[in-house]
Every structure is written in C-alpha cells, then in structure tokens.
Amino acid sequence: MDRPVLSWKTYFTRLAFWLFFSLLMASGLFGGIGYSERNDGLLLAKDGIDTVGSVVGRDITTSRNNGRTSRTYYLLISYTDTRGVDHSTRKSVSRSEYETTPRGHHVPLRFSASSADTVEFSPGASLRNGYILLAIGAITAALSLVSLVVYLRGMAAMRRAASIGDKRLVPVVGHHKQGKRRSKYYRIEWQGIDGKMKKTKAVKKSRLPSIGSYIVIYTDPRSGRDYWDGEF
C-alpha cells in the first residue's frame, strides 16, 4: 500500500515552526540590545559624569505599519565633555514635550568619561533597561524552546501517521473559512470515528474537495491525531 511522504514544504509551513523561528529572532534581538544597554549602564556607573546639555534642534522619524503612520519625536541635544569637545545626541520625547521645548533648553544627562558618546538621561536607566531586555530575551528564548519541542513532536506524529498509521476514507461534510472575510483559505470539515467534527489544516479554495466527496485520513497510532493526506 502506498504511503504518503512528507515534503520539505510540510516541515516549513507548520505554525509551530514559524512561532519557534519568530521567538528565536525576538530572543536574539532583545538579548543583543539588552547586552549592549547593560554594558553601557556598567560603564556609566563606573565613570559617568553628570552635566547639562542644551537643546539645539528637533527631529521626527516616520514609519508606516498596516496602513497607519506613526511618528517618533526627538530633541537634539549638544553637550561638552571634560576635554572641551562638543558632542550631540538625541532624546526620545512625547509630542507635547517636543512641541513645547524651546532651543537652548537645558537637559540633565550623564556621559561616560572614557566614551563620551555613551549617554543616559536618567542615572541608572541604561543598566536597568539592559537587565529588563535581557530578561525578556531569556523568556522569549525559553518560549522558543517550548515551540521547538511542540514542532518536533508534531512532525514526529505526522511521520508516524504517514508511515504506519491507519488509513481510512471519510466524507467531506463542510468547508470552514479560515481568518478574515477576504481570506482565500479554508479548512475541510469531516466527522471522526468518535462522532466529533474535525477540521484539516487550512488550504486554498482551489484545493478544496467538494462536499460529499471522500478524502483519505491517516491516524498517528501514538497520539491518535488525524491527518488529511493533502497535508503531507
């Protein structure tokens, strides 16, 4: 009897895989930024010098996401280090502070004596933020590991179903649209041997078998999970 073979697409289209990948990337991002912030905080705690800078300008950055425009407001601040060298930095502020802060306004800040471009506007903020970001990175790393375990267990179940699982024909009893109204993806509905309604993985409308036709289902002997042959 012919058995289905898992294609490479099957391995990379599972939700658990993309959840694992996304969390892993987020962990690396938070961890990297947190590590840098922590190092800056340690440096500022070691040789930070408190001074006062002056607002010399303003800046706005604009980004678009899902059709929406968001703006981030900055004050451009100039300050002088212990050697008399001028430096500049940006401070993220609210829109109201951006609009009401005039040029020449004094802003307290702390810079590192050994690296004058390393700055914070609240003593200890860099170190505190660094540890918070590192903690978030550790949490997302743990969640990515959980997602990887779920993914590997799911793929093992699919391989068992495909290689040694029971095979049977079941009638299609309905189509269930997945996601929003304009979605082109549907899940095939069928009735399990326990009498409960079950659904396959979402597929494009063009792949839907007609209601009343029969599809092939494979069952993992260990978990009891069912898989439509179109999922392999």
C-alpha positions as CSV (number, residue, x, y, z in Angstrom):
1,M,0.0,0.0,0.0
2,D,1.4,3.4,-1.0
3,R,2.1,5.7,1.9
4,P,2.4,9.5,1.8
5,V,5.9,11.1,2.0
6,L,6.3,14.4,3.9
7,S,7.6,17.1,1.5
8,W,10.1,19.8,2.6
9,K,7.2,22.3,2.4
10,T,5.4,20.4,5.2
11,Y,8.3,21.0,7.6
12,F,8.4,24.7,6.9
13,T,4.7,25.6,6.8
14,R,3.8,24.4,10.3
15,L,2.6,27.1,12.7
16,A,4.9,25.8,15.5
17,F,7.9,26.2,13.2
18,W,7.3,29.8,12.5
19,L,6.4,30.5,16.1
20,F,9.8,29.0,17.1
21,F,11.6,31.0,14.4
22,S,9.9,34.3,15.4
23,L,10.6,33.8,19.1
24,L,14.2,32.8,18.4
25,M,14.7,36.0,16.4
26,A,13.0,38.1,19.1
27,S,15.2,36.5,21.7
28,G,18.3,37.4,19.8
29,L,17.1,40.9,19.2
30,F,16.2,41.6,22.8
31,G,19.3,39.8,24.1
32,G,21.6,41.7,21.8
33,I,20.1,45.1,22.6
34,G,19.9,44.3,26.3
35,Y,23.6,43.2,26.4
36,S,24.6,46.4,24.8
37,E,22.5,48.5,27.1
38,R,23.8,46.6,30.2
39,N,27.4,47.3,29.1
40,D,26.6,51.0,28.6
41,G,25.0,51.0,32.0
42,L,28.0,49.4,33.7
43,L,30.3,51.9,32.0
44,L,28.2,54.9,33.1
45,A,28.0,53.5,36.6
46,K,31.8,53.3,36.7
47,D,32.9,56.6,35.2
48,G,29.8,58.6,34.4
49,I,29.9,62.3,34.6
50,D,26.8,64.4,35.2
51,T,26.4,67.5,33.2
52,V,23.8,69.7,31.4
53,G,23.2,69.7,27.7
54,S,21.3,72.2,25.5
55,V,18.6,71.6,23.0
56,V,19.9,72.6,19.6
57,G,17.2,71.2,17.4
58,R,14.3,68.7,16.9
59,D,13.7,65.7,14.7
60,I,10.9,63.4,13.7
61,T,11.1,59.9,12.2
62,T,8.0,58.5,10.4
63,S,7.1,54.8,9.8
64,R,4.2,53.0,8.3
65,N,2.7,49.8,9.5
66,N,-0.6,48.2,8.3
67,G,-1.5,51.4,6.6
68,R,-1.0,53.5,9.7
69,T,1.6,56.2,10.1
70,S,3.5,56.5,13.4
71,R,5.9,59.3,14.4
72,T,8.7,59.4,16.9
73,Y,9.8,62.7,18.3
74,Y,13.3,63.7,19.3
75,L,15.2,66.6,20.9
76,L,18.7,67.1,19.5
77,I,21.0,67.9,22.4
78,S,24.5,69.2,22.5
79,Y,26.9,68.8,25.4
80,T,30.7,69.2,26.1
81,D,33.0,66.5,27.6
82,T,35.8,67.1,30.1
83,R,38.3,67.8,27.3
84,G,36.1,70.6,25.8
85,V,35.0,68.5,22.8
86,D,31.4,69.0,21.7
87,H,29.1,66.0,21.3
88,S,25.5,65.6,20.2
89,T,22.8,63.0,21.0
90,R,19.0,62.5,20.6
91,K,16.4,62.1,23.3
92,S,13.0,60.5,22.5
93,V,10.2,62.6,23.9
94,S,6.4,62.9,23.8
95,R,4.8,65.0,21.2
96,S,3.8,67.7,23.8
97,E,7.4,67.9,25.1
98,Y,8.6,68.1,21.5
99,E,6.3,71.0,20.7
100,T,6.9,72.9,23.9
101,T,10.7,72.6,24.5
102,P,12.5,75.6,23.0
103,R,16.0,75.8,21.7
104,G,18.6,76.4,24.4
105,H,16.5,74.5,27.0
106,H,18.8,72.7,29.5
107,V,18.6,68.9,29.8
108,P,20.4,67.0,32.6
109,L,22.4,64.0,31.3
110,R,25.2,61.6,32.2
111,F,28.1,60.7,29.8
112,S,31.0,58.3,30.2
113,A,34.4,59.8,30.8
114,S,36.1,57.1,28.7
115,S,33.4,57.0,26.0
116,A,31.7,60.4,25.8
117,D,29.2,59.3,23.2
118,T,27.7,56.9,25.7
119,V,24.9,58.9,27.3
120,E,21.8,58.4,29.5
121,F,19.3,61.0,30.7
122,S,18.3,59.3,33.9
123,P,21.0,57.9,36.2
124,G,20.9,54.1,36.2
125,A,18.4,53.9,33.3
126,S,20.7,52.1,30.9
127,L,21.7,49.4,33.4
128,R,18.1,48.9,34.4
129,N,16.8,48.8,30.9
130,G,19.6,46.4,29.9
131,Y,18.6,43.9,32.5
132,I,14.9,44.2,31.6
133,L,15.7,43.5,28.0
134,L,18.0,40.6,28.9
135,A,15.2,39.1,31.0
136,I,12.7,39.5,28.1
137,G,15.3,37.8,25.8
138,A,15.6,34.9,28.2
139,I,11.9,34.5,28.4
140,T,11.4,34.5,24.6
141,A,14.3,32.0,24.3
142,A,12.5,29.7,26.7
143,L,9.3,30.1,24.8
144,S,11.1,29.4,21.5
145,L,12.5,26.2,23.0
146,V,8.9,25.1,24.0
147,S,7.7,25.9,20.5
148,L,10.6,23.8,19.1
149,V,9.6,20.8,21.2
150,V,5.9,21.2,20.1
151,Y,7.1,21.4,16.5
152,L,9.3,18.3,16.7
153,R,6.6,16.3,18.5
154,G,4.1,17.3,15.8
155,M,6.3,16.4,13.0
156,A,7.1,13.0,14.6
157,A,3.4,12.4,14.8
158,M,2.9,13.2,11.1
159,R,5.8,10.9,10.2
160,R,4.3,8.0,12.2
161,A,0.8,8.6,10.7
162,A,2.3,8.7,7.2
163,S,4.4,5.5,7.7
164,I,2.4,3.2,10.0
165,G,-0.9,5.0,10.8
166,D,-4.3,3.6,10.0
167,K,-5.7,4.8,6.6
168,R,-9.4,5.3,6.0
169,L,-11.8,7.2,3.8
170,V,-14.1,9.8,5.3
171,P,-16.8,12.0,3.6
172,V,-16.3,15.8,3.5
173,V,-19.2,17.4,5.3
174,G,-18.3,21.1,5.0
175,H,-15.8,23.9,4.3
176,H,-14.8,26.4,7.1
177,K,-13.3,29.7,6.1
178,Q,-10.1,30.5,7.9
179,G,-9.4,34.0,9.1
180,K,-10.9,37.2,7.9
181,R,-13.8,37.7,5.4
182,R,-11.5,38.2,2.4
183,S,-9.4,35.1,3.3
184,K,-8.9,32.6,0.5
185,Y,-8.1,29.8,2.9
186,Y,-10.5,27.1,4.1
187,R,-10.4,24.1,6.4
188,I,-12.1,20.9,5.3
189,E,-14.6,19.5,7.8
190,W,-15.2,15.8,8.3
191,Q,-16.6,13.5,11.0
192,G,-14.2,11.4,13.1
193,I,-14.9,7.9,14.3
194,D,-15.8,9.3,17.7
195,G,-18.6,11.3,16.1
196,K,-16.9,14.7,16.6
197,M,-16.5,17.2,13.8
198,K,-12.8,17.6,12.8
199,K,-11.0,20.0,10.5
200,T,-7.9,19.8,8.4
201,K,-5.1,22.3,8.0
202,A,-6.2,25.4,6.1
203,V,-5.7,25.2,2.3
204,K,-6.5,27.4,-0.7
205,K,-10.0,27.3,-2.1
206,S,-8.7,25.8,-5.3
207,R,-7.6,22.7,-3.3
208,L,-11.0,22.1,-1.6
209,P,-12.6,18.7,-2.4
210,S,-16.4,19.0,-2.9
211,I,-18.8,18.4,-0.1
212,G,-19.9,14.8,-0.1
213,S,-16.7,13.5,-1.7
214,Y,-14.2,11.3,0.2
215,I,-10.8,12.2,1.5
216,V,-8.0,9.9,2.9
217,I,-7.2,10.3,6.6
218,Y,-4.1,8.9,8.3
219,T,-4.0,8.5,12.1
220,D,-1.0,8.6,14.3
221,P,-1.1,5.4,16.4
222,R,0.6,7.1,19.4
223,S,-1.3,10.4,19.8
224,G,-4.4,9.5,17.9
225,R,-4.2,12.6,15.8
226,D,-5.6,12.6,12.3
227,Y,-4.1,14.0,9.2
228,W,-5.6,14.6,5.7
229,D,-3.3,13.2,3.0
230,G,-3.3,16.7,1.5
231,E,-1.3,17.9,4.5
232,F,1.7,15.8,3.7
